[in-house]
Amino acid sequence: MLVELSTNASDLHRACVRLATELAHLPEITDEPVHFDITPKRMEITIERTSTILRAEVRKSGAASIPFTVLAGVLHMLPYFGKNVVEIGFSHGKMHVDTTVFYSRSILLTGTSCNERRRLSLNNRLESA
């Protein structure tokens, strides 16, 4: 996983329900993705122009976007974790919540680039040779 964190499942569920409820009140529902901005000690979730911030233990920072349908799937499973901490990870095409993996081509990482890392790694090898 390129972006990894853990957070309280109950807090995450409550925040996502609140965001989904606000989205339902919009006059026109769009296909805008749900954005996650993960930085040290916090995760910001944004839908349309509405956002919420949660405390999180972040192992790898970055940003990701997922389709609203994936968020709906996550919302259905979060209550089973109660108030326990849940592990979350994002990579291109995948989001995992604990041991459940959601697959979608629309799950994108926006804060990291595999190509940039490859180029940097190649440049470092060329410089050291």
Secondary structure, 3 states (H helix, E strand, C coil): CCEEEEEEHHHHHHHHHHHHHHHHCCCCCCCCCEEEEEECCEEEEEECCEEEEEECEEEECEEEEECHHHHHHHHHHHHHHCCCEEEEEEECCEEEECCEEEECCCCEECCCCHHHHHHHHHHHHHHHC
